[in-house]
């Protein structure tokens, strides 16, 4: 007898078996570290529980040399056992079915098998395929051999999913540059994945659980760290930062997009990005695996294919074969769309009186294009919007800028765009930083404090503050806004802030004396006189 059940299949994924180039702290050359991320992909799939009960009603003899062979056949009677993974799950009152099993007198042997269909056993139609399952039983009683065959039990195998995972990561990662005195802020970056199901069955309860990144090679001993800080699935923040639940993914092209938000403590560039996977051998390994492939790509930008009829879930602009050419959009709807590179030029420089410049590009009708062009302010001034010559306002996710360039991806490109800068970009006033000193404290210059006196920095700016930092004279810059001073003695605290436009405040200084030693008092007597009356 067989019954249908769902079985969880686990696939181990290994990402980042490659290198990242970073600046060595005391050198002008790059150093490399190797990092890996281990992940587990799991989904439910069809399996069958087959059970055979073999009774020995004899009171004087055991059934010996017991062997049971399970076989399957298609509807035409053809042998198809090789299409299935068959595993004994448990046995009662019998210890083997390989030809040396024994069932004691007046006992019933019970054997359970797990039968998992192979990748193609379900066919390509929604009704699936029917198979006959039977068992051939061999045993000996008092030296005489017997052979019986069970009735056929029919099972229906439904089509299975076939999963491909496309992983994406940007080449450049922003964090602190150890070659500069300034502590640059960490900029989160995505590790994205698109799951696509090309099979004829639904991928049920698909999920990926990630472990935190692990550095496996750091020859120069750089003080660098990587961390996953959050995750998103189809534009929604996932409740758990490491585990993403995709749910059910429809057959024949169904897809879903997710990403993990990561941080790197140092600035660098990925030079390799590879992925591999390993099947769970306990449940059939490659024979029953529903994962076809793991592919890796350089991520250029998460964007939106905002054409009529498209969804609003993030799409992924990529260098698909990692050769330095932006060439494909991996759409959330499960298709890959070709991207053409267009030559463009920006005319003019923005001023407070004229906040806009014009971009001209070579039009490519009826296709997606990508263009990168030198940005006239070097990333100093913030862009507010981009408008195409036909009046379309370009989606904010489809243009971006850095300290060197302006980037645009658009469909059915026109020959002219207007780039509007924000008025706040022309702010020339630096932030104002205030240092508040908690208790205990005394005096003004210097201010006397103890090691448990808290210092708190706060900064204000009309356009927004990017970074606030402080240091003791002779020490390194720190970006904590609340701190304590542990070293006793007199020292000078330097502090300042920078706004989002890049305006640095002049350094401010405060002289403090850290004194944790209580005062000591003493009384001295210079002789004691005692008068006696005469």
C-alpha positions as CSV (number, residue, x, y, z in Angstrom):
1,X,0.0,0.0,0.0
2,X,1.3,3.5,-0.8
3,X,0.2,6.9,0.2
4,X,1.2,10.4,-0.9
5,X,3.2,12.7,1.3
6,X,5.2,15.9,1.1
7,X,8.9,15.7,1.7
8,X,11.2,18.6,2.3
9,X,14.2,18.6,0.0
10,X,17.4,20.5,1.1
11,X,20.0,21.9,-1.3
12,X,23.2,23.4,0.1
13,X,24.5,26.5,-1.7
14,X,28.0,28.0,-1.5
15,X,28.5,31.6,-2.7
16,X,31.4,33.9,-2.9
17,X,34.1,31.3,-3.4
18,X,36.1,34.2,-4.8
19,X,38.0,37.3,-3.8
20,X,37.4,41.0,-2.9
21,X,40.1,43.6,-3.5
22,X,40.6,46.0,-0.6
23,X,43.1,48.7,0.2
24,X,45.8,47.6,2.6
25,X,46.0,49.9,5.6
26,X,49.7,50.9,5.2
27,X,50.2,50.2,1.5
28,X,49.2,51.7,-1.8
29,X,48.5,48.3,-3.4
30,X,45.4,46.3,-3.0
31,X,45.1,43.3,-0.7
32,X,42.6,40.5,-1.2
33,X,40.3,38.6,1.1
34,X,38.2,35.6,0.3
35,X,34.7,35.4,1.7
36,X,32.0,32.7,1.5
37,X,28.3,32.5,2.3
38,X,26.6,29.2,3.0
39,X,22.9,29.0,2.2
40,X,20.2,26.3,2.4
41,X,17.4,26.1,-0.2
42,X,14.5,24.0,0.7
43,X,11.1,23.1,-0.8
44,X,8.4,20.5,-0.5
45,X,8.0,17.9,-3.1
46,X,5.9,14.8,-3.8
47,X,6.9,11.5,-2.2
48,X,5.2,8.2,-1.4
49,X,5.2,6.1,1.8
50,X,4.9,2.4,0.8
51,X,4.2,-0.2,3.5
52,X,4.3,-4.0,3.4
53,X,3.1,-6.3,6.2
54,X,4.4,-9.8,6.1
55,X,2.9,-12.2,8.7
56,X,4.4,-15.5,9.9
57,X,1.5,-17.5,11.2
58,X,3.7,-20.6,11.8
59,X,4.3,-21.4,15.5
60,X,7.3,-23.7,15.0
61,X,9.3,-22.1,12.1
62,X,10.8,-18.7,11.3
63,X,10.7,-17.2,7.9
64,X,14.4,-16.9,6.9
65,X,16.4,-15.6,4.0
66,X,13.8,-12.9,3.5
67,X,14.3,-10.6,0.5
68,X,11.9,-8.0,-0.8
69,X,12.3,-6.2,-4.2
70,X,10.2,-3.2,-4.9
71,X,9.6,-2.3,-8.6
72,X,7.6,0.1,-10.6
73,X,6.1,0.0,-14.1
74,X,4.4,2.5,-16.4
75,X,0.9,2.1,-17.7
76,X,2.2,0.0,-20.7
77,X,4.0,-2.4,-18.3
78,X,7.5,-1.1,-19.0
79,X,9.9,-1.2,-16.2
80,X,10.7,2.3,-14.8
81,X,12.1,1.5,-11.3
82,X,15.2,3.5,-12.3
83,X,13.1,6.7,-12.4
84,X,12.5,6.5,-8.6
85,X,14.6,6.8,-5.5
86,X,13.6,4.0,-3.1
87,X,14.8,3.9,0.5
88,X,13.8,1.7,3.4
89,X,12.5,4.1,6.1
90,X,11.9,1.7,8.9
91,X,11.4,-2.0,9.8
92,X,9.6,-3.8,12.6
93,X,10.1,-7.5,13.6
94,X,12.6,-7.9,10.8
95,X,16.1,-6.6,10.5
96,X,16.9,-7.1,6.8
97,X,15.2,-7.5,3.4
98,X,18.4,-8.2,1.5
99,X,18.1,-11.9,1.5
100,X,19.1,-12.6,5.1
101,X,16.1,-11.3,6.9
102,X,14.2,-13.3,9.6
103,X,10.6,-13.1,10.9
104,X,10.2,-15.1,14.1
105,X,7.2,-17.5,14.6
106,X,3.8,-15.8,15.1
107,X,5.3,-12.4,14.3
108,X,4.4,-9.8,11.6
109,X,7.2,-8.0,9.8
110,X,6.4,-4.5,8.8
111,X,8.6,-2.6,6.2
112,X,8.2,1.0,5.1
113,X,9.8,2.5,2.0
114,X,10.1,6.2,1.0
115,X,9.6,6.4,-2.8
116,X,10.6,9.7,-4.4
117,X,10.0,10.2,-8.1
118,X,12.9,11.3,-10.2
119,X,13.0,14.7,-11.9
120,X,11.1,13.8,-15.0
121,X,8.8,11.0,-13.7
122,X,5.8,13.3,-13.5
123,X,5.8,14.2,-17.2
124,X,4.7,17.6,-18.6
125,X,1.0,17.6,-18.1
126,X,-1.1,18.8,-15.1
127,X,-2.5,15.3,-14.7
128,X,0.9,13.7,-14.4
129,X,1.6,10.0,-14.9
130,X,0.4,6.7,-13.3
131,X,2.7,4.0,-12.2
132,X,2.1,0.5,-10.8
133,X,4.1,-0.4,-7.7
134,X,4.6,-4.0,-6.5
135,X,6.9,-6.1,-4.3
136,X,8.5,-9.5,-5.0
137,X,9.0,-11.4,-1.8
138,X,11.4,-14.3,-1.3
139,X,11.8,-16.4,1.8
140,X,12.6,-19.9,3.2
141,X,10.7,-22.1,5.6
142,X,12.3,-25.3,6.9
143,X,14.8,-25.3,4.0
144,X,12.2,-24.8,1.3
145,X,12.2,-21.6,-0.8
146,X,9.1,-19.6,-1.6
147,X,8.3,-16.6,-3.8
148,X,5.2,-14.5,-3.9
149,X,4.3,-11.2,-5.6
150,X,1.9,-8.6,-4.2
151,X,-0.9,-7.0,-6.1
152,X,-0.1,-3.8,-8.0
153,X,-0.8,-0.6,-6.2
154,X,-1.2,2.4,-8.5
155,X,0.3,5.8,-7.8
156,X,0.0,9.1,-9.7
157,X,3.1,11.2,-10.0
158,X,2.5,14.9,-10.7
159,X,5.0,17.1,-12.6
160,X,7.7,18.7,-10.6
161,X,9.3,22.2,-10.6
162,X,12.7,22.9,-12.0
163,X,14.5,25.7,-10.2
164,X,17.2,28.0,-11.4
165,X,18.8,30.5,-9.1
166,X,20.4,33.7,-10.4
167,X,22.5,35.6,-7.9
168,X,23.7,39.2,-8.2
169,X,26.1,41.4,-6.3
170,X,27.6,44.8,-7.2
171,X,31.3,44.8,-8.0
172,X,32.0,48.0,-6.0
173,X,31.3,48.1,-2.3
174,X,31.6,51.4,-0.3
175,X,32.9,51.6,3.2
176,X,35.8,53.2,5.0
177,X,39.0,53.7,3.0
178,X,41.9,53.0,5.4
179,X,44.3,55.1,3.2
180,X,42.4,58.3,4.2
181,X,42.2,60.0,7.6
182,X,38.5,60.6,7.2
183,X,36.2,57.7,8.3
184,X,33.9,57.2,5.3
185,X,30.4,55.9,6.0
186,X,29.4,52.3,5.3
187,X,26.9,52.0,2.4
188,X,24.7,48.9,2.4
189,X,24.7,46.8,-0.8
190,X,22.4,44.0,-2.0
191,X,23.0,40.3,-2.5
192,X,20.1,39.6,-4.8
193,X,18.6,36.4,-6.1
194,X,16.0,35.7,-8.7
195,X,14.2,32.3,-8.4
196,X,12.7,31.0,-11.6
197,X,10.7,27.8,-12.0
198,X,10.9,26.4,-15.6
199,X,9.3,23.0,-14.7
200,X,5.7,21.9,-15.1
201,X,4.9,21.7,-11.4
202,X,4.6,24.3,-8.7
203,X,7.6,24.9,-6.4
204,X,5.9,24.4,-3.0
205,X,7.0,26.4,0.1
206,X,10.3,27.4,-1.4
207,X,12.7,29.2,1.0
208,X,16.4,30.1,1.3
209,X,18.1,30.4,4.6
210,X,21.4,32.2,4.7
211,X,24.3,32.1,7.2
212,X,26.3,35.1,7.9
213,X,29.4,35.7,5.6
214,X,32.6,34.1,6.6
215,X,36.1,35.2,5.7
216,X,38.1,32.2,4.7
217,X,41.4,33.9,3.5
218,X,42.9,37.1,4.7
219,X,46.6,37.0,4.2
220,X,47.3,40.6,5.2
221,X,45.1,40.4,8.2
222,X,42.9,43.4,7.2
223,X,40.4,44.5,9.8
224,X,37.4,43.9,7.5
225,X,34.0,42.5,8.3
226,X,30.9,41.6,6.3
227,X,27.4,41.3,7.7
228,X,23.9,40.6,6.5
229,X,21.6,43.2,8.1
230,X,18.2,42.6,6.5
231,X,16.3,41.0,3.7
232,X,13.5,41.8,1.3
233,X,11.2,39.6,-0.9
234,X,9.2,41.1,-3.8
235,X,9.7,44.7,-2.5
236,X,8.5,43.7,1.0
237,X,10.9,43.6,4.0
238,X,11.2,40.0,5.3
239,X,10.5,39.4,9.0
240,X,13.8,37.5,9.4
241,X,17.0,38.9,8.1
242,X,18.6,35.6,7.2
243,X,15.6,33.5,6.1
244,X,13.5,34.4,3.1
245,X,10.3,32.5,2.5
246,X,9.3,32.7,-1.2
247,X,6.1,30.6,-0.8
248,X,4.8,28.8,-3.9
249,X,6.4,29.6,-7.3
250,X,4.2,28.9,-10.3
251,X,5.3,26.5,-13.0
252,X,6.6,27.3,-16.6
253,X,8.3,30.6,-15.9
254,X,7.0,31.7,-12.5
255,X,9.6,33.8,-10.7
256,X,10.3,35.7,-7.5
257,X,13.0,38.3,-6.6
258,X,14.6,38.8,-3.1
259,X,17.8,40.2,-1.7
260,X,19.8,40.3,1.4
261,X,21.1,43.7,2.5
262,X,24.8,43.5,3.4
263,X,27.5,45.8,4.8
264,X,31.3,45.8,4.5
265,X,33.4,47.7,7.0
266,X,36.1,48.6,4.3
267,X,35.7,49.9,0.8
268,X,36.6,47.4,-1.9
269,X,35.7,45.7,-5.2
270,X,34.7,42.1,-5.8
271,X,36.9,40.5,-8.4
272,X,35.3,37.1,-8.4
273,X,31.8,35.8,-7.7
274,X,30.9,32.2,-8.0
275,X,28.2,29.8,-6.8
276,X,27.9,26.1,-6.4
277,X,25.4,23.7,-5.0
278,X,25.3,20.2,-3.4
279,X,22.3,17.9,-3.2
280,X,21.2,16.0,-0.1
281,X,22.2,12.4,-0.8
282,X,19.8,11.0,1.9
283,X,16.9,11.9,-0.4
284,X,18.2,10.9,-3.7
285,X,20.9,13.5,-4.5
286,X,21.1,14.7,-8.0
287,X,18.5,12.1,-9.2
288,X,15.7,13.8,-7.3
289,X,17.0,17.3,-7.1
290,X,14.7,20.0,-8.4
291,X,17.5,22.6,-8.6
292,X,18.8,22.9,-12.2
293,X,21.5,25.6,-11.9
294,X,23.0,28.4,-9.8
295,X,24.3,31.3,-11.9
296,X,26.2,34.5,-10.8
297,X,26.2,38.0,-12.3
298,X,27.5,41.4,-11.5
299,X,24.6,43.7,-10.4
300,X,24.6,47.1,-12.0
301,X,21.4,48.5,-10.4
302,X,18.1,47.3,-9.1
303,X,15.5,49.0,-11.4
304,X,11.9,48.9,-12.5
305,X,10.7,47.8,-16.0
306,X,7.9,50.3,-16.0
307,X,6.3,49.4,-19.3
308,X,2.5,49.0,-19.6
309,X,1.4,45.7,-18.2
310,X,4.5,45.0,-16.2
311,X,4.5,44.6,-12.4
312,X,6.2,47.0,-10.0
313,X,8.5,44.5,-8.4
314,X,12.2,45.3,-8.6
315,X,14.1,44.1,-11.7
316,X,17.9,43.6,-11.9
317,X,20.1,45.3,-14.5
318,X,23.2,43.2,-14.8
319,X,26.5,42.3,-16.5
320,X,25.3,38.7,-17.1
321,X,28.6,37.1,-18.1
322,X,30.8,39.4,-15.9
323,X,32.8,40.7,-18.8
324,X,32.4,44.4,-18.1
325,X,29.4,45.0,-20.4
326,X,25.9,45.8,-19.1
327,X,23.8,43.5,-21.3
328,X,20.7,42.1,-19.6
329,X,17.7,42.9,-17.4
330,X,16.6,40.0,-15.3
331,X,12.9,40.8,-14.9
332,X,10.9,39.8,-11.8
333,X,8.4,38.2,-14.2
334,X,11.0,35.5,-15.2
335,X,12.4,36.7,-18.5
336,X,15.7,38.2,-19.6
337,X,15.6,41.3,-21.7
338,X,18.5,42.6,-23.8
339,X,20.0,46.0,-23.0
340,X,21.9,48.2,-25.5
341,X,24.6,50.7,-24.5
342,X,24.1,54.2,-25.8
343,X,26.6,57.1,-26.1
344,X,25.4,60.2,-24.3
345,X,26.6,63.7,-23.3
346,X,25.6,66.2,-20.7
347,X,25.5,69.9,-21.8
348,X,26.0,72.7,-19.2
349,X,26.7,72.9,-15.5
350,X,24.0,73.6,-12.9
351,X,24.0,76.9,-11.1
352,X,21.7,78.4,-8.4
353,X,20.0,80.4,-11.1
354,X,19.6,77.5,-13.5
355,X,19.1,74.1,-11.8
356,X,18.9,72.0,-15.0
357,X,21.2,70.6,-17.6
358,X,20.5,68.6,-20.8
359,X,21.5,65.1,-21.7
360,X,21.5,64.0,-25.3
361,X,21.7,60.3,-26.2
362,X,21.7,58.1,-29.3
363,X,18.1,56.9,-29.6
364,X,17.5,53.1,-29.9
365,X,13.8,52.7,-30.7
366,X,11.9,49.8,-29.2
367,X,14.7,48.7,-26.9
368,X,16.1,49.2,-23.4
369,X,19.3,51.2,-23.3
370,X,21.9,51.9,-20.6
371,X,24.2,54.9,-20.6
372,X,26.9,56.3,-18.3
373,X,28.2,59.8,-18.7
374,X,30.5,62.1,-16.7
375,X,28.5,64.1,-14.2
376,X,29.4,67.9,-14.3
377,X,29.4,68.4,-10.5
378,X,31.3,65.2,-9.7
379,X,28.5,63.9,-7.6
380,X,28.6,67.0,-5.3
381,X,25.1,68.3,-6.2
382,X,22.0,66.1,-5.8
383,X,19.7,65.4,-8.7
384,X,16.0,65.7,-8.0
385,X,14.4,64.3,-11.2
386,X,15.0,63.4,-14.8
387,X,12.4,64.2,-17.6
388,X,12.4,62.8,-21.1
389,X,11.7,65.0,-24.1
390,X,8.2,63.5,-24.5
391,X,7.4,64.6,-20.9
392,X,7.9,61.2,-19.2
393,X,9.4,61.5,-15.7
394,X,12.0,58.7,-15.4
395,X,11.5,56.4,-12.5
396,X,13.8,57.3,-9.7
397,X,15.2,53.7,-9.7
398,X,16.2,54.0,-13.3
399,X,18.7,56.8,-12.9
400,X,21.5,57.4,-10.3
401,X,24.7,59.2,-9.8
402,X,28.0,58.7,-8.0
403,X,31.1,60.9,-7.5
404,X,32.0,60.5,-11.1
405,X,29.1,59.7,-13.4
406,X,25.4,59.9,-14.1
407,X,23.6,56.7,-15.2
408,X,20.4,56.1,-17.0
409,X,18.4,53.1,-18.1
410,X,15.3,53.6,-20.2
411,X,13.1,52.0,-22.8
412,X,12.6,53.5,-26.3
413,X,15.2,56.2,-25.6
414,X,14.6,59.7,-26.9
415,X,17.4,62.0,-28.0
416,X,17.1,64.4,-25.1
417,X,16.5,64.4,-21.3
418,X,16.5,67.3,-18.8
419,X,18.2,66.7,-15.5
420,X,17.0,68.8,-12.6
421,X,19.2,69.4,-9.6
422,X,17.8,70.3,-6.2
423,X,18.1,73.8,-4.8
424,X,19.5,72.3,-1.6
425,X,22.5,71.2,-3.6
426,X,23.8,74.7,-3.6
427,X,23.9,75.0,0.1
428,X,27.3,76.3,1.1
429,X,26.7,76.5,4.9
430,X,28.3,73.7,7.0
431,X,26.5,72.0,9.8
432,X,26.7,73.2,13.4
433,X,27.9,70.6,16.0
434,X,27.2,70.9,19.7
435,X,29.0,68.9,22.3
436,X,27.0,68.3,25.5
437,X,28.9,67.2,28.7
438,X,27.1,65.2,31.3
439,X,27.7,65.0,35.0
440,X,30.0,65.1,36.9
441,X,31.9,68.1,35.5
442,X,33.4,71.3,36.8
443,X,35.0,74.3,35.2
444,X,35.3,75.7,31.7
445,X,38.8,75.6,30.3
446,X,39.7,73.0,31.0
447,X,36.5,71.2,31.9
448,X,37.1,68.7,34.7
449,X,35.3,65.4,34.3
450,X,35.5,61.7,35.3
451,X,35.6,58.6,33.2
452,X,31.9,58.0,33.7
453,X,31.1,61.5,32.4
454,X,29.2,61.1,29.1
455,X,30.0,63.3,26.1
456,X,27.2,63.6,23.5
457,X,27.6,65.1,20.0
458,X,24.6,66.5,18.0
459,X,24.6,68.3,14.6
460,X,22.1,70.3,12.6
461,X,22.0,71.4,9.0
462,X,19.2,72.6,6.7
463,X,20.0,70.0,4.1
464,X,20.9,67.1,6.4
465,X,24.0,65.9,8.2
466,X,26.0,63.1,6.6
467,X,28.7,62.4,9.3
468,X,29.7,63.7,12.7
469,X,33.1,62.7,14.1
470,X,35.5,63.4,17.0
471,X,39.0,62.5,18.1
472,X,41.4,63.2,20.9
473,X,44.5,65.0,19.7
474,X,46.9,62.4,18.4
475,X,44.1,59.8,18.0
476,X,42.0,58.5,15.2
477,X,38.7,59.9,14.1
478,X,35.6,58.2,15.7
479,X,32.0,58.4,14.5
480,X,30.2,57.5,17.7
481,X,28.0,60.4,18.9
482,X,28.1,59.3,22.5
483,X,31.4,58.5,24.2
484,X,33.4,58.4,27.5
485,X,37.0,59.3,28.1
486,X,38.9,56.6,30.0
487,X,42.4,57.9,30.1
488,X,43.2,60.3,33.0
489,X,45.0,63.6,32.4
490,X,44.5,66.6,30.3
491,X,43.6,66.2,26.6
492,X,42.0,68.1,23.8
493,X,38.8,66.9,22.0
494,X,38.4,67.8,18.3
495,X,35.0,67.5,16.7
496,X,33.2,68.5,13.5
497,X,30.4,67.5,11.0
498,X,29.8,67.3,7.3
499,X,26.5,67.8,5.5
500,X,25.1,65.7,2.7
501,X,26.3,68.3,0.2
502,X,29.9,67.9,1.3
503,X,30.3,71.1,3.4
504,X,32.7,70.5,6.3
505,X,32.4,72.4,9.5
506,X,35.6,74.0,10.9
507,X,37.1,71.8,13.6
508,X,36.1,72.7,17.1
509,X,38.2,72.0,20.2
510,X,37.5,71.5,23.8
511,X,40.1,71.1,26.5
512,X,39.2,68.6,29.3
513,X,40.9,67.1,32.3
514,X,39.9,63.6,33.3
515,X,40.4,63.2,37.0
516,X,39.3,60.1,38.8
517,X,41.5,60.6,41.9
518,X,39.8,61.8,45.1
519,X,41.6,64.6,47.0
520,X,43.7,63.7,50.1
521,X,43.7,65.9,53.3
522,X,46.3,65.9,56.1
523,X,46.8,67.8,59.4
524,X,50.2,68.5,60.9
525,X,50.9,69.7,64.5
526,X,54.1,71.7,65.2
527,X,54.6,70.8,68.9
528,X,52.1,70.3,71.7
529,X,52.4,72.4,74.9
530,X,50.8,71.5,78.2
531,X,50.8,74.0,81.1
532,X,50.6,72.7,84.7
533,X,49.4,75.2,87.4
534,X,51.9,76.1,90.1
